[in-house]
Amino acid sequence: IAHADGRSFGAYVSHPSQSNGHAVIVLQEIFGVTAHIRGVADRFAEDGFLAYAPDLFWRVQPGIELSHSNADIAQAMALLAQYRDDDGLQDIAQTVAHLRAKTDFQGRIAVAGLCLGGKLAYLSATLPGVDAAIGFYGVGIENHLDAAPRLRCPLMLHFGDQDPYVPEAARHQVQEALKGTSAQLHLYPGANHGFYTRGAEADMALAHQRSRDFLTQVFDAKP
């Protein structure tokens, strides 16, 4: 994907066997474009979406894929310390532009992110060209509530009530800031951080069903 500064970055792409004409940009956790993230992209592709999962750490360590070992977690946190949300939003905008430039793509674009990507999905709802946004346990959204009045598209957020990285106080702040908007928030009792890719099967299925139905409703309603 071409960046505005002349460089380029990679993305995992999952093509649907039967396209619905729309696309989902899947945003990674702090561990890179891992098998979990590729699986999320594949799941959206199974629903008919063209799915792109851009490498958000390409400026520092392109192509990195970390596990949940203590050493890899430490490395992921070090990468996160060097990461800027503005860079992520630029990459999302460039991925949107890349999709819009495809001659065979005339559909709408959603952004769906997990953890770090969940926060960026929330912020991406302020960008032109994004038609819907979905955040799974976005960490740090409560630090960007000034963006709430600038939301340009429908937003859905998913949280587990046992998530130590998004505690109740943070969820309450987000909920209060989004009152009066069209944003939808869903809470999963007993669910921990990361539940969408490595939690209870019932929670994963429900979160995906809600997200799929949300996108269907938004895209069908949008003129």
GROMACS elastic network, one bead per residue, 0.5 to 0.9 nm:
[ bonds ]
;  ai    aj funct       b0    kb
    1     7     6  0.86435   500
    1     8     6  0.52946   500
    1     9     6  0.52948   500
    1    10     6  0.60670   500
    1    11     6  0.73635   500
    1    54     6  0.83926   500
    1    91     6  0.88397   500
    1    94     6  0.72033   500
    1    95     6  0.65874   500
    1    98     6  0.64989   500
    2     5     6  0.83619   500
    2     6     6  0.67391   500
    2     7     6  0.62249   500
    2     9     6  0.67219   500
    2    94     6  0.69930   500
    2    95     6  0.82741   500
    2    98     6  0.74816   500
    3     6     6  0.55902   500
    3     7     6  0.53234   500
    3     8     6  0.50998   500
    3     9     6  0.72224   500
    3    90     6  0.82378   500
    3    91     6  0.73095   500
    3    94     6  0.61479   500
    3    95     6  0.87199   500
    4     7     6  0.73054   500
    4     8     6  0.85147   500
    4    90     6  0.85062   500
    4    94     6  0.74092   500
    5     8     6  0.84400   500
    8    58     6  0.88914   500
    9    54     6  0.75144   500
    9    55     6  0.67047   500
    9    56     6  0.83865   500
    9    58     6  0.62730   500
    9    59     6  0.84553   500
    9    62     6  0.79266   500
    9    91     6  0.86235   500
   10    53     6  0.86030   500
   10    54     6  0.60040   500
   10    55     6  0.57180   500
   10    56     6  0.88560   500
   10    58     6  0.77598   500
   10    62     6  0.81242   500
   10    63     6  0.78943   500
   11    33     6  0.83028   500
   11    52     6  0.61278   500
   11    53     6  0.51357   500
   11    55     6  0.55193   500
   11    56     6  0.88879   500
   11    95     6  0.89293   500
   12    33     6  0.76009   500
   12    38     6  0.69497   500
   12    41     6  0.82019   500
   12    51     6  0.80925   500
   12    52     6  0.57263   500
   12    54     6  0.63261   500
   12    55     6  0.78812   500
   13    38     6  0.83800   500
   13    41     6  0.75929   500
   13    42     6  0.85559   500
   13    50     6  0.75578   500
   13    51     6  0.56894   500
   13    53     6  0.64185   500
   13    54     6  0.84742   500
   14    38     6  0.80423   500
   14    41     6  0.61728   500
   14    42     6  0.56521   500
   14    43     6  0.89610   500
   14    44     6  0.83938   500
   14    45     6  0.59624   500
   14    46     6  0.89767   500
   14    49     6  0.84894   500
   14    50     6  0.62147   500
   14    51     6  0.50936   500
   14    52     6  0.65601   500
   14    53     6  0.85243   500
   15    18     6  0.87029   500
   15    19     6  0.80382   500
   15    42     6  0.79175   500
   15    45     6  0.58474   500
   15    46     6  0.84824   500
   15    48     6  0.82234   500
   15    49     6  0.74028   500
   15    50     6  0.51795   500
   15    51     6  0.65618   500
   15    52     6  0.88386   500
   16    19     6  0.53553   500
   16    20     6  0.83691   500
   16    42     6  0.81677   500
   16    44     6  0.81528   500
   16    46     6  0.58460   500
   16    47     6  0.74001   500
   16    48     6  0.50576   500
   16    49     6  0.59521   500
   16    50     6  0.58598   500
   16    51     6  0.80574   500
   17    45     6  0.76327   500
   17    46     6  0.72596   500
   17    48     6  0.70345   500
   18    21     6  0.89953   500
   18    45     6  0.85787   500
   18    46     6  0.80681   500
   18    47     6  0.82547   500
   18    48     6  0.55153   500
   18    49     6  0.84531   500
   19    22     6  0.74618   500
   19    45     6  0.80410   500
   19    46     6  0.89661   500
   19    47     6  0.81729   500
   19    49     6  0.60107   500
   19    50     6  0.71193   500
   20    23     6  0.85550   500
   20    47     6  0.80137   500
   20    49     6  0.60552   500
   20    50     6  0.83762   500
   20   107     6  0.84690   500
   21    48     6  0.75584   500
   21    49     6  0.68471   500
   21    50     6  0.76708   500
   21   105     6  0.69478   500
   21   106     6  0.70048   500
   21   107     6  0.51670   500
   21   108     6  0.76467   500
   22    48     6  0.76949   500
   22    49     6  0.53475   500
   22    50     6  0.63467   500
   22    51     6  0.88936   500
   22   105     6  0.77447   500
   22   106     6  0.77058   500
   22   109     6  0.60564   500
   22   110     6  0.81740   500
   22   219     6  0.84546   500
   23    44     6  0.86701   500
   23    45     6  0.86155   500
   23    48     6  0.84955   500
   23    51     6  0.56476   500
   23    52     6  0.77259   500
   23    99     6  0.81390   500
   23   105     6  0.87746   500
   23   107     6  0.71164   500
   23   108     6  0.63517   500
   23   110     6  0.63110   500
   23   111     6  0.85450   500
   24    41     6  0.78654   500
   24    44     6  0.72314   500
   24    45     6  0.85568   500
   24    49     6  0.62721   500
   24    50     6  0.62740   500
   24    52     6  0.64445   500
   24    53     6  0.85452   500
   24   108     6  0.86087   500
   24   109     6  0.56985   500
   24   111     6  0.55177   500
   24   112     6  0.67500   500
   25    41     6  0.80708   500
   25    50     6  0.84740   500
   25    51     6  0.57970   500
   25    53     6  0.57988   500
   25    54     6  0.75765   500
   25    92     6  0.78203   500
   25    95     6  0.77406   500
   25    96     6  0.81050   500
   25   109     6  0.73700   500
   25   110     6  0.61837   500
   25   112     6  0.60785   500
   25   113     6  0.80419   500
   26    37     6  0.73882   500
   26    38     6  0.85681   500
   26    40     6  0.73946   500
   26    41     6  0.62295   500
   26    51     6  0.68736   500
   26    52     6  0.59602   500
   26    54     6  0.72695   500
   26   110     6  0.86251   500
   26   111     6  0.60789   500
   26   113     6  0.55037   500
   26   114     6  0.81869   500
   26   117     6  0.78262   500
   26   121     6  0.87962   500
   27    33     6  0.82600   500
   27    37     6  0.77421   500
   27    52     6  0.85903   500
   27    53     6  0.59152   500
   27    54     6  0.68208   500
   27    55     6  0.83001   500
   27    56     6  0.77815   500
   27    92     6  0.86532   500
   27   111     6  0.73826   500
   27   112     6  0.61023   500
   27   114     6  0.63769   500
   27   115     6  0.88027   500
   27   116     6  0.78856   500
   27   118     6  0.73272   500
   27   120     6  0.76498   500
   27   121     6  0.73875   500
   28    31     6  0.73237   500
   28    32     6  0.58502   500
   28    33     6  0.57094   500
   28    34     6  0.78382   500
   28    36     6  0.89412   500
   28    37     6  0.60814   500
   28    53     6  0.71690   500
   28    54     6  0.78413   500
   28    55     6  0.76658   500
   28    56     6  0.72952   500
   28   113     6  0.62506   500
   28   114     6  0.60279   500
   28   115     6  0.75702   500
   28   116     6  0.68859   500
   28   117     6  0.51792   500
   28   118     6  0.83646   500
   29    32     6  0.61642   500
   29    33     6  0.76689   500
   29    34     6  0.85109   500
   29    37     6  0.77883   500
   29   113     6  0.76823   500
   29   114     6  0.55148   500
   29   115     6  0.52074   500
   29   116     6  0.51864   500
   29   117     6  0.56881   500
   29   118     6  0.81278   500
   30    33     6  0.87856   500
   30    57     6  0.86514   500
   30    66     6  0.84720   500
   30    73     6  0.85791   500
   30    76     6  0.56281   500
   30    77     6  0.72951   500
   30    79     6  0.76941   500
   30    80     6  0.65673   500
   30   115     6  0.74099   500
   30   116     6  0.61559   500
   30   117     6  0.81415   500
   31    34     6  0.67372   500
   31    64     6  0.75086   500
   31    65     6  0.58484   500
   31    67     6  0.68464   500
   31    68     6  0.80757   500
   31    72     6  0.79886   500
   31    73     6  0.77065   500
   31    75     6  0.86898   500
   31    76     6  0.57013   500
   31    77     6  0.88473   500
   31    79     6  0.89672   500
   32    37     6  0.80844   500
   32    55     6  0.68543   500
   32    56     6  0.74201   500
   32    57     6  0.70075   500
   32    62     6  0.88290   500
   32    63     6  0.72702   500
   32    64     6  0.55947   500
   32    66     6  0.64720   500
   32    76     6  0.83371   500
   33    36     6  0.77527   500
   33    37     6  0.55578   500
   33    38     6  0.65988   500
   33    53     6  0.69472   500
   33    54     6  0.75392   500
   33    55     6  0.62241   500
   33    56     6  0.83063   500
   33    63     6  0.73955   500
   33    64     6  0.73075   500
   33    65     6  0.60681   500
   33    66     6  0.86763   500
   34    37     6  0.51697   500
   34    38     6  0.61757   500
   34    39     6  0.84160   500
   34    64     6  0.82980   500
   34    65     6  0.53199   500
   34    66     6  0.70733   500
   34    67     6  0.82531   500
   35    39     6  0.59112   500
   35    40     6  0.86283   500
   35    65     6  0.84146   500
   36    39     6  0.50124   500
   36    40     6  0.64041   500
   36    41     6  0.88400   500
   36   197     6  0.61361   500
   36   198     6  0.82763   500
   37    40     6  0.50553   500
   37    41     6  0.63789   500
   37    42     6  0.86127   500
   37    53     6  0.73988   500
   37   114     6  0.85249   500
   37   197     6  0.81254   500
   38    41     6  0.50293   500
   38    42     6  0.61128   500
   38    43     6  0.85775   500
   38    53     6  0.71756   500
   39    43     6  0.60810   500
   39    44     6  0.87048   500
   39   197     6  0.82152   500
   40    43     6  0.50269   500
   40    44     6  0.64287   500
   40    45     6  0.86512   500
   40    51     6  0.88839   500
   40   196     6  0.88191   500
   40   197     6  0.75799   500
   41    44     6  0.52632   500
   41    45     6  0.62349   500
   41    46     6  0.87198   500
   41    49     6  0.88209   500
   41    50     6  0.84448   500
   41    51     6  0.52989   500
   41    52     6  0.67870   500
   41    53     6  0.67458   500
   42    46     6  0.61658   500
   42    47     6  0.87471   500
   42    51     6  0.72147   500
   43    46     6  0.50767   500
   43    47     6  0.66537   500
   43    49     6  0.89401   500
   43    51     6  0.89031   500
   43   208     6  0.87746   500
   44    47     6  0.50599   500
   44    48     6  0.66769   500
   44    49     6  0.55802   500
   44    50     6  0.75462   500
   44    51     6  0.64866   500
   44   208     6  0.89417   500
   44   212     6  0.81713   500
   45    48     6  0.50094   500
   45    50     6  0.56675   500
   45    51     6  0.58973   500
   46    49     6  0.72179   500
   47   212     6  0.77717   500
   52    95     6  0.80997   500
   53    56     6  0.87917   500
   54    57     6  0.89969   500
   54    58     6  0.89804   500
   54    91     6  0.77175   500
   54    92     6  0.79938   500
   54    95     6  0.74993   500
   55    58     6  0.57070   500
   55    62     6  0.68775   500
   55    63     6  0.67109   500
   55    64     6  0.84603   500
   55    91     6  0.87019   500
   56    59     6  0.77846   500
   56    62     6  0.81337   500
   56    83     6  0.88205   500
   56    87     6  0.81853   500
   56    88     6  0.62668   500
   56    91     6  0.70993   500
   56    92     6  0.88805   500
   57    60     6  0.57073   500
   57    61     6  0.57815   500
   57    62     6  0.57643   500
   57    63     6  0.76545   500
   57    64     6  0.75728   500
   57    79     6  0.76080   500
   57    80     6  0.86701   500
   57    83     6  0.75271   500
   57    88     6  0.87369   500
   58    61     6  0.53367   500
   58    63     6  0.67447   500
   58    64     6  0.82716   500
   59    62     6  0.65222   500
   59    83     6  0.89147   500
   60    79     6  0.74692   500
   60    82     6  0.79037   500
   60    83     6  0.84114   500
   61    64     6  0.60128   500
   61    79     6  0.82016   500
   66    69     6  0.82966   500
   66    72     6  0.56499   500
   66    73     6  0.76490   500
   66    75     6  0.81874   500
   66    76     6  0.72713   500
   67    70     6  0.86709   500
   67    71     6  0.87154   500
   67    72     6  0.57736   500
   67    73     6  0.73249   500
   68    71     6  0.80935   500
   68    72     6  0.60551   500
   68    73     6  0.57722   500
   69    72     6  0.51981   500
   69    73     6  0.60327   500
   69    74     6  0.85759   500
   70    73     6  0.51047   500
   70    74     6  0.62290   500
   70    75     6  0.86874   500
   71    74     6  0.51820   500
   71    75     6  0.63347   500
   71    76     6  0.86905   500
   72    76     6  0.60233   500
   72    77     6  0.85343   500
   73    77     6  0.61643   500
   73    78     6  0.85889   500
   74    77     6  0.51609   500
   74    78     6  0.62711   500
   74    79     6  0.87566   500
   75    78     6  0.50235   500
   75    79     6  0.62827   500
   75    80     6  0.86177   500
   76    79     6  0.50836   500
   76    80     6  0.61529   500
   76    81     6  0.86821   500
   77    81     6  0.62256   500
   77    82     6  0.88871   500
   78    81     6  0.51305   500
   78    82     6  0.67858   500
   78    83     6  0.89443   500
   79    82     6  0.53017   500
   79    83     6  0.63733   500
   80    84     6  0.81296   500
   80   116     6  0.86936   500
   81    84     6  0.82356   500
   83    86     6  0.88290   500
   83    87     6  0.75271   500
   83    88     6  0.82099   500
   84    87     6  0.53347   500
   84    88     6  0.67059   500
   84    89     6  0.89614   500
   85    89     6  0.62543   500
   85    90     6  0.86341   500
   85   119     6  0.89130   500
   85   120     6  0.70660   500
   85   123     6  0.87759   500
   86    89     6  0.50794   500
   86    90     6  0.62130   500
   86    91     6  0.86674   500
   87    90     6  0.50621   500
   87    91     6  0.62671   500
   87    92     6  0.86923   500
   88    91     6  0.50502   500
   88    92     6  0.62050   500
   88    93     6  0.86025   500
   88   117     6  0.87928   500
   88   120     6  0.69902   500
   89    92     6  0.50059   500
   89    93     6  0.61192   500
   89    94     6  0.85459   500
   89   120     6  0.69876   500
   89   121     6  0.89359   500
   89   123     6  0.76167   500
   89   124     6  0.65049   500
   89   127     6  0.82419   500
   90    93     6  0.50687   500
   90    94     6  0.61297   500
   90    95     6  0.85833   500
   91    94     6  0.50209   500
   91    95     6  0.60959   500
   91    96     6  0.85448   500
   92    95     6  0.50465   500
   92    96     6  0.61627   500
   92    97     6  0.85866   500
   92   111     6  0.83340   500
   92   120     6  0.87476   500
   92   124     6  0.73947   500
   92   127     6  0.89497   500
   93    96     6  0.50383   500
   93    97     6  0.61770   500
   93    98     6  0.85815   500
   93   124     6  0.83467   500
   93   127     6  0.74399   500
   93   128     6  0.82426   500
   93   129     6  0.79045   500
   93   130     6  0.85164   500
   94    98     6  0.60457   500
   94    99     6  0.86380   500
   95    99     6  0.62677   500
   95   100     6  0.85790   500
   96    99     6  0.52015   500
   96   100     6  0.61337   500
   96   101     6  0.85927   500
   96   109     6  0.73685   500
   96   129     6  0.67409   500
   96   130     6  0.74199   500
   97   100     6  0.50042   500
   97   101     6  0.60622   500
   97   102     6  0.88149   500
   97   129     6  0.81539   500
   98   101     6  0.52250   500
   98   102     6  0.66902   500
   99   102     6  0.53845   500
   99   103     6  0.88393   500
   99   105     6  0.68403   500
   99   106     6  0.88327   500
   99   109     6  0.84100   500
  100   103     6  0.78948   500
  100   105     6  0.66038   500
  100   106     6  0.71692   500
  100   107     6  0.84007   500
  100   108     6  0.89682   500
  100   109     6  0.89402   500
  100   129     6  0.86819   500
  101   104     6  0.87061   500
  101   105     6  0.77286   500
  102   105     6  0.53577   500
  102   106     6  0.81326   500
  103   106     6  0.77029   500
  105   108     6  0.87650   500
  107   219     6  0.89526   500
  108   129     6  0.83282   500
  108   130     6  0.77321   500
  108   131     6  0.61691   500
  108   132     6  0.85486   500
  108   219     6  0.69878   500
  109   129     6  0.73421   500
  109   130     6  0.56246   500
  109   131     6  0.54405   500
  109   132     6  0.68722   500
  109   133     6  0.88544   500
  109   219     6  0.89325   500
  110   130     6  0.59414   500
  110   131     6  0.55748   500
  110   133     6  0.54619   500
  110   134     6  0.76718   500
  110   215     6  0.77253   500
  111   120     6  0.88311   500
  111   121     6  0.57285   500
  111   122     6  0.87136   500
  111   124     6  0.72632   500
  111   125     6  0.81180   500
  111   130     6  0.70626   500
  111   131     6  0.81674   500
  111   132     6  0.64171   500
  111   134     6  0.61935   500
  111   135     6  0.82919   500
  112   117     6  0.74163   500
  112   118     6  0.69617   500
  112   120     6  0.87951   500
  112   121     6  0.57860   500
  112   122     6  0.88124   500
  112   132     6  0.85368   500
  112   133     6  0.57851   500
  112   135     6  0.57677   500
  112   136     6  0.76701   500
  113   116     6  0.73357   500
  113   119     6  0.73333   500
  113   120     6  0.68973   500
  113   121     6  0.53745   500
  113   122     6  0.84509   500
  113   133     6  0.83146   500
  113   134     6  0.64693   500
  113   135     6  0.51426   500
  113   136     6  0.60752   500
  113   137     6  0.86527   500
  113   138     6  0.76505   500
  114   119     6  0.76963   500
  114   120     6  0.87032   500
  114   121     6  0.82430   500
  114   134     6  0.88009   500
  114   135     6  0.61500   500
  114   137     6  0.62264   500
  114   138     6  0.61578   500
  114   139     6  0.86993   500
  114   194     6  0.77174   500
  114   196     6  0.82807   500
  115   119     6  0.66555   500
  115   120     6  0.87351   500
  115   135     6  0.79230   500
  115   136     6  0.63845   500
  115   137     6  0.53380   500
  115   139     6  0.54160   500
  115   140     6  0.88529   500
  115   165     6  0.89525   500
  115   193     6  0.80432   500
  115   194     6  0.75045   500
  116   119     6  0.54346   500
  116   120     6  0.64484   500
  116   121     6  0.87088   500
  116   137     6  0.85290   500
  116   138     6  0.59694   500
  116   139     6  0.59580   500
  116   140     6  0.80900   500
  117   121     6  0.59111   500
  117   122     6  0.85555   500
  117   135     6  0.72833   500
  117   136     6  0.79917   500
  117   137     6  0.89347   500
  117   138     6  0.66959   500
  117   139     6  0.85062   500
  118   121     6  0.50263   500
  118   122     6  0.63962   500
  118   123     6  0.87475   500
  118   134     6  0.72079   500
  118   136     6  0.51105   500
  118   137     6  0.60098   500
  118   139     6  0.69043   500
  118   141     6  0.82811   500
  118   157     6  0.80945   500
  118   158     6  0.89603   500
  119   122     6  0.51664   500
  119   123     6  0.63624   500
  119   124     6  0.85832   500
  119   135     6  0.66349   500
  119   136     6  0.83556   500
  119   137     6  0.79803   500
  119   139     6  0.58488   500
  119   140     6  0.63877   500
  119   141     6  0.53666   500
  119   144     6  0.87387   500
  120   124     6  0.58557   500
  120   125     6  0.86802   500
  120   135     6  0.80040   500
  120   138     6  0.77531   500
  120   141     6  0.85173   500
  121   125     6  0.65534   500
  121   133     6  0.56781   500
  121   134     6  0.61076   500
  121   135     6  0.55548   500
  121   136     6  0.87779   500
  121   138     6  0.81285   500
  121   155     6  0.87165   500
  122   125     6  0.55152   500
  122   126     6  0.78774   500
  122   133     6  0.64779   500
  122   134     6  0.70839   500
  122   135     6  0.61877   500
  122   138     6  0.78900   500
  122   141     6  0.73850   500
  122   147     6  0.86510   500
  122   148     6  0.87642   500
  122   151     6  0.84694   500
  122   155     6  0.71933   500
  122   156     6  0.85249   500
  122   157     6  0.80781   500
  123   126     6  0.58220   500
  123   127     6  0.76799   500
  123   133     6  0.88242   500
  123   141     6  0.83392   500
  123   144     6  0.80031   500
  123   147     6  0.68904   500
  123   148     6  0.85765   500
  123   151     6  0.80563   500
  124   127     6  0.52275   500
  124   128     6  0.85538   500
  124   130     6  0.70452   500
  124   132     6  0.89346   500
  124   133     6  0.70955   500
  124   151     6  0.84636   500
  125   128     6  0.80917   500
  125   130     6  0.63736   500
  125   131     6  0.77449   500
  125   132     6  0.67610   500
  125   133     6  0.57613   500
  125   134     6  0.88874   500
  125   147     6  0.89770   500
  125   150     6  0.81765   500
  125   151     6  0.53256   500
  125   152     6  0.57505   500
  125   153     6  0.56496   500
  125   154     6  0.74842   500
  125   155     6  0.69593   500
  126   130     6  0.79863   500
  126   147     6  0.72149   500
  126   148     6  0.83582   500
  126   149     6  0.89439   500
  126   150     6  0.56121   500
  126   152     6  0.51761   500
  126   153     6  0.73781   500
  127   130     6  0.60232   500
  127   150     6  0.89651   500
  127   151     6  0.80407   500
  127   152     6  0.69931   500
  127   153     6  0.86902   500
  128   131     6  0.81875   500
  128   152     6  0.73904   500
  128   153     6  0.89555   500
  130   133     6  0.74053   500
  130   152     6  0.80619   500
  130   153     6  0.70187   500
  131   152     6  0.80243   500
  131   153     6  0.55283   500
  131   154     6  0.72378   500
  131   218     6  0.81156   500
  131   219     6  0.78575   500
  131   222     6  0.86327   500
  132   152     6  0.86804   500
  132   153     6  0.53565   500
  132   154     6  0.50945   500
  132   155     6  0.60080   500
  132   156     6  0.83124   500
  132   214     6  0.88351   500
  132   215     6  0.71476   500
  132   218     6  0.72770   500
  132   219     6  0.82989   500
  133   153     6  0.72441   500
  133   154     6  0.64621   500
  133   156     6  0.64009   500
  133   157     6  0.84540   500
  133   215     6  0.88226   500
  134   154     6  0.86785   500
  134   155     6  0.58105   500
  134   157     6  0.57486   500
  134   158     6  0.79040   500
  134   211     6  0.72094   500
  135   138     6  0.58316   500
  135   155     6  0.79153   500
  135   156     6  0.63428   500
  135   158     6  0.61729   500
  135   159     6  0.86280   500
  136   156     6  0.86179   500
  136   157     6  0.59649   500
  136   159     6  0.63591   500
  136   160     6  0.89710   500
  136   194     6  0.81346   500
  136   195     6  0.87285   500
  136   196     6  0.72858   500
  136   207     6  0.87430   500
  137   157     6  0.73239   500
  137   158     6  0.57706   500
  137   160     6  0.70265   500
  137   163     6  0.79416   500
  137   165     6  0.83136   500
  137   166     6  0.68554   500
  137   193     6  0.66011   500
  137   194     6  0.73433   500
  137   195     6  0.86262   500
  137   196     6  0.88657   500
  138   141     6  0.61943   500
  138   157     6  0.79590   500
  138   158     6  0.81857   500
  138   159     6  0.79184   500
  138   165     6  0.87664   500
  138   166     6  0.74752   500
  139   142     6  0.80809   500
  139   165     6  0.62622   500
  139   166     6  0.59513   500
  140   143     6  0.54067   500
  140   144     6  0.72591   500
  140   165     6  0.83740   500
  140   166     6  0.75695   500
  140   170     6  0.81450   500
  141   144     6  0.53125   500
  141   145     6  0.66852   500
  141   166     6  0.88479   500
  141   170     6  0.80277   500
  141   171     6  0.87762   500
  141   174     6  0.69999   500
  142   145     6  0.56301   500
  142   166     6  0.89596   500
  142   170     6  0.57492   500
  142   171     6  0.75359   500
  142   172     6  0.88868   500
  142   173     6  0.61189   500
  142   174     6  0.55973   500
  142   177     6  0.87265   500
  143   146     6  0.82027   500
  143   170     6  0.88981   500
  144   147     6  0.58844   500
  144   148     6  0.78719   500
  145   148     6  0.53683   500
  145   149     6  0.83229   500
  145   173     6  0.82397   500
  145   174     6  0.69752   500
  145   177     6  0.63511   500
  145   178     6  0.83669   500
  146   149     6  0.68207   500
  146   150     6  0.79863   500
  146   177     6  0.84914   500
  147   150     6  0.52842   500
  147   151     6  0.67436   500
  148   151     6  0.56230   500
  148   174     6  0.89440   500
  148   177     6  0.65780   500
  148   178     6  0.62759   500
  148   181     6  0.82472   500
  149   152     6  0.87661   500
  149   177     6  0.86020   500
  149   178     6  0.82457   500
  149   181     6  0.81847   500
  151   154     6  0.78386   500
  151   155     6  0.82349   500
  151   181     6  0.84262   500
  153   182     6  0.84698   500
  153   183     6  0.88528   500
  154   181     6  0.87067   500
  154   182     6  0.60905   500
  154   183     6  0.60122   500
  154   184     6  0.82540   500
  154   214     6  0.89387   500
  154   218     6  0.73522   500
  155   182     6  0.70488   500
  155   184     6  0.62779   500
  155   185     6  0.85216   500
  156   182     6  0.88440   500
  156   183     6  0.56678   500
  156   185     6  0.58432   500
  156   186     6  0.78152   500
  156   210     6  0.89784   500
  156   211     6  0.75592   500
  156   214     6  0.78223   500
  157   183     6  0.76746   500
  157   184     6  0.62269   500
  157   186     6  0.62326   500
  157   187     6  0.86482   500
  158   184     6  0.85998   500
  158   185     6  0.59847   500
  158   187     6  0.60795   500
  158   188     6  0.76441   500
  158   207     6  0.72652   500
  159   162     6  0.87147   500
  159   163     6  0.75317   500
  159   166     6  0.76733   500
  159   171     6  0.79753   500
  159   185     6  0.77784   500
  159   186     6  0.62634   500
  159   188     6  0.62066   500
  159   189     6  0.89809   500
  159   191     6  0.79051   500
  159   192     6  0.83479   500
  159   193     6  0.79705   500
  159   195     6  0.88312   500
  160   163     6  0.54587   500
  160   166     6  0.81820   500
  160   167     6  0.89760   500
  160   186     6  0.84829   500
  160   187     6  0.56319   500
  160   189     6  0.62621   500
  160   190     6  0.66903   500
  160   192     6  0.52548   500
  160   193     6  0.64734   500
  160   194     6  0.85962   500
  160   195     6  0.73493   500
  161   164     6  0.85870   500
  161   166     6  0.83093   500
  161   167     6  0.73789   500
  161   168     6  0.71058   500
  161   171     6  0.89892   500
  161   187     6  0.63651   500
  161   188     6  0.59962   500
  161   189     6  0.54139   500
  161   190     6  0.59929   500
  161   191     6  0.59088   500
  161   192     6  0.68122   500
  161   193     6  0.88425   500
  162   165     6  0.89745   500
  162   166     6  0.84187   500
  162   167     6  0.74600   500
  162   168     6  0.86224   500
  162   188     6  0.85843   500
  162   189     6  0.74155   500
  162   190     6  0.57221   500
  162   191     6  0.55075   500
  162   193     6  0.73059   500
  163   166     6  0.54127   500
  163   167     6  0.59960   500
  163   168     6  0.85118   500
  163   190     6  0.88237   500
  163   191     6  0.69745   500
  163   194     6  0.84467   500
  164   167     6  0.53682   500
  164   168     6  0.87818   500
  164   192     6  0.75577   500
  164   193     6  0.71580   500
  165   170     6  0.89724   500
  165   193     6  0.70905   500
  166   169     6  0.80265   500
  166   170     6  0.58829   500
  166   171     6  0.65232   500
  166   193     6  0.80137   500
  167   170     6  0.54288   500
  167   171     6  0.63469   500
  167   172     6  0.87173   500
  168   171     6  0.50399   500
  168   172     6  0.60573   500
  168   173     6  0.86426   500
  169   172     6  0.51187   500
  169   173     6  0.63440   500
  169   174     6  0.88059   500
  170   173     6  0.51339   500
  170   174     6  0.63510   500
  170   175     6  0.86530   500
  171   174     6  0.51255   500
  171   175     6  0.60935   500
  171   176     6  0.86098   500
  172   175     6  0.50400   500
  172   176     6  0.61211   500
  172   177     6  0.85624   500
  173   176     6  0.52534   500
  173   177     6  0.61816   500
  173   178     6  0.86892   500
  174   177     6  0.51606   500
  174   178     6  0.62134   500
  174   179     6  0.87619   500
  175   178     6  0.52823   500
  175   179     6  0.63559   500
  175   185     6  0.74556   500
  176   179     6  0.53582   500
  176   180     6  0.89717   500
  177   180     6  0.84345   500
  177   181     6  0.87753   500
  178   181     6  0.55266   500
  178   182     6  0.79562   500
  178   183     6  0.64734   500
  178   184     6  0.86937   500
  179   182     6  0.81676   500
  179   183     6  0.79648   500
  180   183     6  0.83972   500
  181   184     6  0.86447   500
  186   207     6  0.84327   500
  187   191     6  0.85690   500
  188   191     6  0.55408   500
  188   192     6  0.86259   500
  188   203     6  0.69938   500
  188   207     6  0.87384   500
  189   192     6  0.88187   500
  191   194     6  0.84269   500
  191   195     6  0.60657   500
  191   199     6  0.70305   500
  191   200     6  0.76629   500
  191   203     6  0.75622   500
  192   195     6  0.57391   500
  192   199     6  0.73838   500
  193   196     6  0.83762   500
  193   198     6  0.89899   500
  193   199     6  0.83884   500
  194   197     6  0.60327   500
  194   198     6  0.60094   500
  194   199     6  0.66512   500
  195   198     6  0.51192   500
  195   200     6  0.67491   500
  195   201     6  0.88585   500
  195   203     6  0.71195   500
  195   204     6  0.66444   500
  196   199     6  0.59803   500
  196   200     6  0.82051   500
  196   201     6  0.86659   500
  196   203     6  0.70500   500
  196   205     6  0.82743   500
  196   207     6  0.70389   500
  196   208     6  0.80124   500
  197   200     6  0.88975   500
  197   204     6  0.68203   500
  198   201     6  0.82958   500
  198   204     6  0.80374   500
  199   202     6  0.84530   500
  199   203     6  0.68833   500
  199   204     6  0.65996   500
  200   203     6  0.53325   500
  200   204     6  0.63045   500
  200   205     6  0.86408   500
  201   204     6  0.51318   500
  201   205     6  0.60542   500
  201   206     6  0.85274   500
  202   205     6  0.51617   500
  202   206     6  0.60620   500
  202   207     6  0.85493   500
  203   206     6  0.51283   500
  203   207     6  0.60192   500
  203   208     6  0.84515   500
  204   207     6  0.52992   500
  204   208     6  0.61492   500
  204   209     6  0.85546   500
  205   208     6  0.51973   500
  205   209     6  0.60454   500
  205   210     6  0.85693   500
  206   209     6  0.50494   500
  206   210     6  0.60746   500
  206   211     6  0.84824   500
  207   210     6  0.52013   500
  207   211     6  0.61276   500
  207   212     6  0.85749   500
  208   212     6  0.59628   500
  208   213     6  0.84337   500
  209   212     6  0.50994   500
  209   213     6  0.60140   500
  209   214     6  0.83507   500
  210   213     6  0.52078   500
  210   214     6  0.59684   500
  210   215     6  0.86531   500
  211   215     6  0.62283   500
  211   216     6  0.85904   500
  212   215     6  0.52565   500
  212   216     6  0.61903   500
  212   217     6  0.86142   500
  213   216     6  0.50412   500
  213   217     6  0.60645   500
  213   218     6  0.85352   500
  214   217     6  0.51816   500
  214   218     6  0.60925   500
  214   219     6  0.84813   500
  215   218     6  0.50962   500
  215   219     6  0.58437   500
  215   220     6  0.81831   500
  216   219     6  0.53688   500
  216   220     6  0.58578   500
  216   221     6  0.83420   500
  217   220     6  0.53305   500
  217   221     6  0.60379   500
  217   222     6  0.85590   500
  218   221     6  0.52498   500
  218   222     6  0.60816   500
  219   222     6  0.52250   500
  219   223     6  0.82568   500
  220   223     6  0.78173   500
